[in-house]
């Protein structure tokens, strides 16, 4: 489980509103897209954020986590989580361990849940922390 300091150490790259990119993106830290993107995103270790006015037309997105506030057309695969924020549009299939879809979202596609055990070492945490991790995990796989 990544600690707070590890998250803060990640580099953040921002594609500005005027940026239009077509091709294959690969990154390992954090990327925020506020412009237009088309192609493929391959970042199994990276965190992706699609900002409110961004438009992404992808073959596929592979990332650790994905937050969508704008528009995404294409399939998304996130090992950790996908969050679709209010006012966004998503068209495509989603595969992830955890998903949150807010109210006022246009979503078209299928959702496939990954069966992922919590990344908590039984012998290194208090019993209450491990119990909470198991409760969260059981909610995910129902």
N, C-alpha and C positions, 0 to 999 in steps of 0.2 A: 504494500500500500504506500503510495507516494506521500511523503510528508509535506507540510506547508512550505518548507524551504525549497524542496525540489520543484514544486509548482512555480514558485517565484523565480527560479533560476532559468526557466524556459525563455528562449528568445521569441519575440512576437514580430511577425512580418505582416504588414497591412498592404493589400492591393487597394489603392484609392478608388474613389468614385469614377474618375476619368480613365481608369485602367481597363483595357479589354485584352484578355489573354486567351489564346487558343492553343491547346497542346496537352502535354502530360506534365503534371506537377508532382514533385516528390519533396517531402520535407519531414523533419522529425520533431520539431518543436510546436509552435502555434502559428496558425495562419488565419487572418481575418480578411475576408473578401467583401469589399464594399462596392465593387464595380461589376463587370461582366466576365464570366469564365465559361469556356466550352472545351470539352475534352475529357480527360481522365485524371483523377487525383489518387495517388498511391502514397499513403502516409500511415502505415500501421502503428507507428509510435507517436504520431502527431495528433494535435487537437485542431479541429477546423470550426470556424464560425462564419456563417453566411449572414452578413448584416442585413438590416431592414430593406434597403433599396437594391440589394445585390440580386443578380440573375445568374444562375448556374445551370447550364445544360450539359450534363455529363453522361458518359457511357456508364461509369461506375465511380463511386467514392469509397475508398478504403481508408479508414482512420481509426484512431483510438476512441475519440469522442467527436460528435458533430452537434453543433447548435445551429438551427435554422431560424432566422428571423425574416428572411427574404423569400426568394423563389428558387426552388431546386426541381429540375426535371431530370430523372435518372435514378438508378439504383444506389442505395447507400448501405455500407457495411461498417459497423462500429463495434469494436471489441468491448468497449466499456458502456457507452450510452449514446442515445440520440434524443435531443430535445427539440421539439417543434413549437416555436413561440407563437403567440396570438398574432393574427394578421398575416401569417405566412402561407405560401402555397407550395405543396410538395406533390409531385407526381412520379411514382416509382416505388419499387419494393425496398423494404428496410429489413436488415438483419442486424440484431444487436442483443446485448445482455439485458439492458434496461432502456425503457422508452417513456417519454413524457410528451403528451400532445395536449396543448392548451386549448381553450375555447376559441372560437372564431378562426379556425384553421381549415383551409381547403386541402384535403388529403385524398389521393387516389392511389391505391396500391395495396400490397400485402405486407404484413409484418410477420417476421419469423424470429422467435426468441432463441437466443443461445443459452444452453445449459451451462452456466459458469459457476463454479464453487467460489465462495467468498475468499479473497486473498488475505485471510487472517490466520496466523500461525497459532494453533491451539495452545501451545506452551509459552507463548510470549505475551499474551494479553490477559486481562482480568476476565473472569467468567462472564460478567455482564456484557462486556464488549463482544465476546465471541457469540453469546446468545443473541445479541442485537444483529450481528452480521448474519446469523442463520435465519433470523426472522425476515430480514430484508431479502435474503436469497430465496426463501420459500415464497415470498410475494412475487418474485420475478418469474419463477417456474410454474406458477399455477396456470 
